[in-house]
Amino acid sequence: MKTALVYAEDELTLKESMSNFLLDKNYLDYKILALLSDNATDNFSVPDLNAVKKLRQNFPATLDVITPQAVNKFVYKFVDAVFILFAKNFSATIDTFDNFGIPPRKIILWSANNSPGIIQFVDADGTKVVCFEGLEFHVKNQSDADFVSPIIKRLEDQKHLYNMLREQYVPFLKHMYRQLMGRELDLDNPKTYTEKINWLKLYDSTPLKGRLSDKYSVRDYVADKIGADKLKPLLGAWDSFDEIDFDALPNKFALKCNHGSGMNIIVKDKNSLDMRQAREKINAWLATDYGMSYLELNYSLVKRKVIAEQYISEVETGLYDYKVHCFNGEPKIIQVLQTQNQGFGNRAAHQAFYDTTWENLGAMFEDAPLFSNPIPKPSRLEEMLRYAKILCAPFSYARADFYEIRGEIFFAEITFYSDAGFLPYRRTWTYERDLEIGNMIKL
């Protein structure tokens, strides 16, 4: 369990804020060692102890209140975080803890006095350093900046959603649907594809879906159902970036997180890998609960890991990604993308849609421009469709993704809520098309 100290400049504010802090679900995995205040006098009883104990088992009835200066340097060295509940001058307070040996990345600005939560400063070499929720980012170029801004926004949204009650999920999802789709979400009598996907998100995110959304544990399912030879070779799996034994890895490989989409680092030359940048990305991805963005709750069930897979050289020339949409276990639509998804949030440049006989369906799900030329039919299409049917058999809707590499079929992933059920109407993607595809799903 991680350990933390909690600070507020004056003891009164500390006591007034402490109850809300202890009930914040974002920080339940921290053991609170002590409370810090510049005018500390004594211990105090934890307010709303019964409510706190419902979330934090065996929590003490009282907590020590001590001044920051009185804390042993040894404790500061090994503590995982200092939460600042209130400070009139954040910069001075951060400098104080920095002098005690607490680096800025370990300082978390809780929102008791509407602090932004982000700590920024310029390093000695002129690099902009951004710290947020225990993460540290060195922004040296535009690529770094393009990664940091959206990931912090995502983590900020995640913090709010963690404290949302389950009964608030429905109005939240309805609000998001209205904002993105321009119409009301009918969960009582869902008819369209996007309505049914959102219904499934709320009412069918089962433990099995959680296991199969995990890029690591799904391997056992795939091996059992269609054979281990359909899996890309796995080079290793770890709980954190710092556990990775890079010396044992080949010169080329792919690093991925197992709990979401687009969390990939393609390593073409291990010796030129920017370890600082890779560590910061992986740490940020591991802090991301992918299920909290659009309430795809199956992803929240995944124990997050980093995995390394064998490098696929065909990626460099644009490998086709075949996404087989299955409706009640039957393959109906094959979506073809050309994989160039090298990082979080990137989208394919072009796509195409075919039926199971490889007849072009034109535009279906409007999300990217269509390929200008027909896509060659996979040489082992029937085999791919058979595998998709086997893997997706238990589900009202699921999408099984495959690659065809040198004439062999390889499994990529299973997705249960394609595009999270949010596809704004544009041109050929209309309410009528949404309804047409929705009719294929029997809940």
N, C-alpha and C positions, 0 to 999 in steps of 0.2 A: 504493500500500500504506500502511496506517495504521502509525504508529510508537508505541512505548511504552517506558517505563522500568519496571524491576521493583525493588521495595523490600522488604527485610526488615531488621528492627531490628539484628540482629547477623549477622555474616558466616557463622557456622556454620549458622544456620537457613536462610540464603539458599542455601547450597550444598546442604544436605540437601533443600530443597524444589524447587530449580530444575529438576531432571530431570522431576519430575511435572508441573510447570507447563508446561514446554516441550512435553510430550506431550499436553497438554489440547487437544483438537480445537476447542474453542470459540474459541481465540485464535490459530489458525494464520495469520490474515490480518494479524497484527501483526509488524512488524519490531522486534526488541528492540535498542534503541540502546545501553543500558548497564544494569548492575546497581547498585543503591544500597544502602548500608549505613552506619549511623552510625559503625561502627568499621572502615571500609574500609582494606585494606592493599595489595592487589595484584590482578592479573588471576587468573582460575583457569580450569582446563580444564572444559569442559562435561561433566558426567557422562552416561554412556550416549550418547555422541556419535553412534554408528552408528544407534541407535534414533531419535534426534532428527532425523538427516538423512533418514530415510525419510519423515518428514512435512514437514520444513523444508529444502528444497533449498538448497545453498550456505551452510548455517549455519556460522559461524566456530567453530574449535576452542576458542578462548578468548574470554572476555568481560571488558570493563573493569568493575572494581568501584570505585566512587567514592562519596564522601559526598554526600548531597543538597545540602549547602551549596556543593559544588564545581561543580555543574552550572551552565552558562551560562544566564542568564535567557532568552536567545534560544531555547534548546532547550526550556525549560519552556513558552514561549509557543506553540510550534508542535507540541508533542507531543500525540498523540491520547489517551493514557491513561497513568496510573501505576497499576501493579498492586501492591497491598500483600500480600505473602505472610505477613508476621508483624509484629505490633506489640503490645506489652503494653497500650498505651493508644491505642485507635483515634482517639478524639476529639482528643487532642493531636497525633497524627501527621497527621490530616486538616487541623488548623489550621496545622501547619507547612507543608504543601504549599500550602495556601490562601495563605499569606504569600509563597510563591514564585511565585504567579500561576496555580496549578492549581486550577480550580473543582471543587467536590465532584463534579459529574457526570462529570468525567474520572478520578476515583479509583475504581478497581474493587477491591473487597475479595475477593481470591481465598480459597479455603476451606482454606488450609493450617492454620489454627488454629481451624477451625469458626466463622468469622465469619458473621454473618447475610447479608452481601452487600449490605445496604441501609443507606444513609446518610440520616438524617433530621435536620432542624433547622427552626427557626421563623424566617422572614424578618423583616426590620425592620417590615413592615406587619402582622405576625401570621399570615401565610400559612404553612401547613405545606409544606415542600419535601421531596420524597422523591427520592433519586438511586439508580439501580440500573443497573449494566452500561452506563454511558455515557449513560443516559437521565435526564431531569429532569422531575419532575411537580410542579406547584403545586396543592395540594389546598385549594381555596377553599370548596367546598360538597360536599353529599352526592353529587351527580352525579360530581364529580371522584373522590371516594373510591370510588364504585361501579365506576369504570373502573380505577383504579390497582391495587387489591388483586388482582383476577383476572388482570390482564395480567402482573403481577410473578410470580404463582404459575405462570402458563403459561410464562414465560421461565425460571423456575427449573427446571421440569420439562424444558424443552428442553435446558438445559445438561447435565443428567444423561443424556438420551437421545443427545446428540451423541457421547458417549464410549462408548456401547454398541457392542459388536461385532455384526456382522451376524448371527452365529449365536445371539446373545442375543435377536433379535427374536421368534423363535417362542415361547420361554417367557414373554417379556414380554407378548405379545399374548394368549397363553393365560391368563395370570394376570388381565389386564384383562377378558377375556371372562367368566371365572369370576366375577369381582367384580361385573360389571354385568349379566350374563345369568343367573347362578345355576346354570350348568351348564358342562360341559367343552366346549372347542372342539375339534372333530375336523377337523384339516387334512389328514389322510391320506385321508379319505373324506367330504368335506363334502356335506351333504344340504340343510340349511336355507338360507334366504335369507341370514341373518346369517353363517352359516359360510362360504358361498361368497363373500360380499363380503369377508370377512377373508382368505380364500384369495387372492382377486384382489389385495388390497392388498399381500400379500407377494410374489406370483409373477407379477404382470401390470402392475406400475407402469412402463410403457414410456415411452421418450422422447416418443412421440406423445401419450400421455396427459398428460405433463408440459406439452407445448406447448398442448394444448387445455384444460388447467386454468388456463392463463394468460389472464386476461380481456383482455389486450392482444394477444397473438399469436394467440389463437383467432379473432380478427376476420378474418385472412387465410383461414383454413379455412372459416369461415362464408360469406365473400364468394365463395369459389371454388365451394362446394357448393350454396348456395341463393340467393346474391345479396347484394351489399353493401347493398341497400335494406332488408334485414331487420335491419340493425345500427342501434342508437341512435347518433346523431352524436357523434363523438369530438372533444373540444375541445383535448386536449393530453395528453402523457405525459412524465413526468419521473422521474429516479432518486432525487430527494430532495424534501422539502417546500420547502426554501429555493430550489430551482430554479424553482418555480412562478411564472409571471408573472401575478399576480392582476389587474393592470391590463388585460391582454389578454382576460380572461374576462368573460362577461356577468354581469349582476347575479344571475342564478339559475343554479345548476349543481349537479352531484353530483360530489364527490371520492371516489375509491375506490382501494383498493390492489388489485393485480391477482392476488394469490396466495392468496386464501382466501375465507372467507365472512363477511358481516356487517361488513366493514371499510369502512364508508360514512359520509360526512358530507354530509347534504343541506343545501345552502346556498340559502336562500330570499331572502336579502338580503345581498349581499357586504359592504356597508358596516357591517353589524352582526355580521359573523363574528368570533368570539373567536379571534384569530390564535394567541394563546398556547395555548389549549386545542387548537385544530386541529393546531398543530405537534407538540404532545406526543403526541396520539393517532396521527398519521401516523408519527412517528418510532418509536413503540412497535410499531405494526403492521409497519413495514418491518423491525424487528428480530425479528419473529416468523416462525419457520419453521413454517408451518401444518401441514406434513406430520409434524412431530415430536410432535404431541399424541396422535394415535391411529395413528401409522405409516401415514398416507396418503402414501406416498413420492412420488407424482406431484407433489404440491405442493412438495416439496423441490427439484424440478428447475427451478422457475420462477425467473427473474431478476426480483427484486422491483422494482416501479415504483409510482408514483402516477399515476392517470389522471383526467381530468375528462370527464364526459359531459354532454350536454344535459339540462337539468332537465325532468322529466315532471310537468306540473301535476296529472295524474290521481292521482298518489301521495297527494295531500292528501285525496282522497275515498275512498281505499282501492282500489288497483289490484289486480285479480286476477292472481295468478302461477300459470301453468299448468305443472306439472311432469310431463312425459311420460316414464314409466318404460318403457324398451325392453329386451326380452329377446332376445338374439341378433338384434338389429336390428329386432325387431317391436314396435311400440307396443302395450302391454297395459293399463296403468293410468295414469289421469290424476289427479294429485293437485292440488287447488286450494287455494291459500292467498291471504290478502289481505295484500299487502305493507305492512308498517309497520315494516320492519326498518331502523331508523335507526342502529344501532350494533352493535358487536361482541357477539356472543352472544345477541342478542335473538331470540325465537321468535315465530312467528305465533300469533295468539290463537285462530283457528279454521281448520278445514280440511274438505275433502270429497273423496270419491273416486268416479270415474266410469270406465266402460269406454269403448271407442272408439266406441260408439254413443250415448254419453251416458246410459247406464243407471246409476243410483246404486248403488254397491257397498257403501254403509254404511261402517263403520269398517274400515280395512285396517291401515296402519301406525299403531299407537297412539302418538300424540305430542302431540296437542292436541284440545280439544273439537271436535265436528262443528258445522258451521253449522246453525242451527235451520231455515232455509228452503232450498229447492233453489237451486242456482247456475244462472243462465241459460246455456244452451249457447252457446259462442263462435260467432259468425256465420261464421267461417272455420275451423271445426274440422278439416275434411278436409285443408285446406292445412297446418295446424299439424302434423297427424299425418304428413303426407308429408315435411315438413321434418325432423321428429324421426327418421323412418326413415332418411333420407339421412345425417343427421349421426351417428347412432348405429350405422350399418351395420357398422363394423369390430369391434364390441365385444360380448363375451358379455353384459355388462350396462352400460347407461349411461342417464342421465336428462338429457333436453334440456328446458330451461326457456324459456318464452315469455311475452310480454305481448300482449294485443290492445288496441291504442290507437286510438280513433277508426276502428275497422273495419280497421286494418292490423295485421299480425303482426310482432312484433319479437323477436329472439333475446335471451335473458338470459344463459344460461351452460350449460355441460355439466358434469355431476357424474358421477363414476364409482363413488363409494363412499357412497351416500346414508346419512346419519346415521352415517358411518364404520363401518357394520356392527354398531352396538350399539343394539338396541331392546329394552329390558327388557320382559318379559312382564307385561301388565296387562290385565285384563278381556278385551276382544275380541282383543287381540294375544297369541296363544298359540303354543305350540310347533307345534301342528297348522297354524296359519295360516302360521307361519314356514316350515314344511316345504312347504306348498302353493305358496307363492311361490318357494321355492328350487327346486322342480321345473321352474320356467320357465327357469332359467339352465342352459345347457349349457356347461360349462367346456371 
